[in-house]
Amino acid sequence: MQVSKLSQLKSILNNYEFFIIDEKVSTLYKEFLGPLDQSKCYFVSAPEQSKNMHEFEKICIFFLNQKIRRTDSLCIIGGGATSDLGGFVASSLLRGINWSVIPTTLLSMIDASIGGKVGINTTQGKNLIGSFHLPQKNYFIPEFLNTLEPDEYTSGLGELIKYKFIDKNIDISKPIGEVIVDCATFKQEIVHTDLKEKGIREILNFGHTFGHGIEKLTTLSHGMSVLYGIELNLFLFSPSLLKEFYRVLGHFEINLENIKLDINKFLDVVEHDKKNTAKEIGFIILDNNKAYATKKLSRDELKTLLESNATSTNTNF
Ligand SMILES: NC(=O)c1ccc[n+]([C@@H]2O[C@H](COP(=O)([O-])OP(=O)(O)OC[C@H]3O[C@@H](n4cnc5c(N)ncnc54)[C@H](O)[C@@H]3O)[C@@H](O)[C@H]2O)c1
């Protein structure tokens, strides 16, 4: 990760031939992005809604019409939805071209832009079509955070708090810019060891088995859903860490309201998470020293566990 300043953006962009840019970011940062040759730029509006096959095809055709070559480099500027979509274009176009990323949301700075998982959503679910295609460079420009909506920032904090739990060395009392670099570096190291998630990379899914279920059944953001997921996970499997969890939430002034879910719908979603095997639901669990292990439960076992602890966390069934 290269830490840079907004004032250096123009010189960074000179290294790239083509660009995919979040449209909102292009408007907010016109002063810095304006000089780009518009015929080389594809602008993505409403990135999460655009993270689909139709937009993927449109972007590929746009660049093919611009005579993109395999030796050209693509720079993607935006949040996680833009880098997932754009990175997937980079992985497929001409059987793969080089790309770099300038993440502009907290979530993408510490998570989505790192690790080369790229892809799109379908009506069957999120990120079900995709590949692994690592970016060559990842530029961290903290000034982008100044314009982020508070809910988007809090969503990023959800993932940041996850890192605090799985990496003992993350110190949240440091200035936020340093914490972001520490989280990103931690993810980069994990990905370097295990790109295809055959081992240690699975630790990054801590809180996500429940989090994905909560995200699907509520209007909560990804990061907030992960926080509910972590709370439920700790409550069921590592209750001694709950006190620290609430302390960290307090540090970031995050409050979890009570939510109520239908247990069968929740189990349906959790059971069909693409990371599970056919018969079992997998969890990352932490011990007191934050060493991690995996735990697998059948749907029935999980149902019994959730029902017997029904109203003891902010997620109720
Ligand atoms: N590939 C991975 O490893 C990975 C990991 C986690 C999440 N993801 C994906 O990331 C996506 C979520 O990413 P996200 O939270 O960055 O969402 P996002 O890309 O949808 O951006 C959120 C909103 O913020 C706006 N925005 C972006 N930068 C801004 C800025 N600097 N100022 C003001 N507004 C700005 C966007 O236009 C959008 O409206 C999901 O699609 C998720 O699946 C991928």
The ligand as a Gaussian input file, in Angstrom:
#p B3LYP/6-31G(d) Opt

LIG

0 1
 N      -13.304000      -7.848000      -2.886000
 C      -13.328000      -7.932000      -1.590000
 O      -12.466000      -8.553000      -0.975000
 C      -14.419000      -7.244000      -0.839000
 C      -14.379000      -7.167000       0.567000
 C      -15.394000      -6.478000       1.217000
 C      -16.424000      -5.892000       0.501000
 N      -16.431000      -6.004000      -0.862000
 C      -17.494000      -5.362000      -1.650000
 O      -17.378000      -3.964000      -1.479000
 C      -18.653000      -3.375000      -1.702000
 C      -18.909000      -2.360000      -0.633000
 O      -17.907000      -1.368000      -0.723000
 P      -18.140000       0.130000      -0.217000
 O      -18.671000       0.089000       1.151000
 O      -16.895000       0.875000      -0.495000
 O      -19.376000       0.606000      -1.115000
 P      -19.529000       1.391000      -2.494000
 O      -18.410000       1.183000      -3.419000
 O      -20.891000       1.054000      -2.972000
 O      -19.503000       2.906000      -2.023000
 C      -20.481000       3.349000      -1.102000
 C      -21.016000       4.719000      -1.478000
 O      -20.023000       5.708000      -1.225000
 C      -19.839000       6.534000      -2.385000
 N      -18.461000       7.003000      -2.317000
 C      -17.323000       6.338000      -2.639000
 N      -16.255000       7.053000      -2.304000
 C      -16.705000       8.213000      -1.764000
 C      -16.079000       9.370000      -1.214000
 N      -14.751000       9.459000      -1.098000
 N      -16.862000      10.373000      -0.797000
 C      -18.225000      10.284000      -0.863000
 N      -18.871000       9.211000      -1.345000
 C      -18.111000       8.195000      -1.788000
 C      -20.215000       5.657000      -3.541000
 O      -20.611000       6.393000      -4.674000
 C      -21.380000       4.852000      -2.945000
 O      -22.557000       5.610000      -3.035000
 C      -19.658000      -4.498000      -1.734000
 O      -20.058000      -4.709000      -3.062000
 C      -18.880000      -5.694000      -1.212000
 O      -19.332000      -6.900000      -1.778000
 C      -15.460000      -6.650000      -1.531000

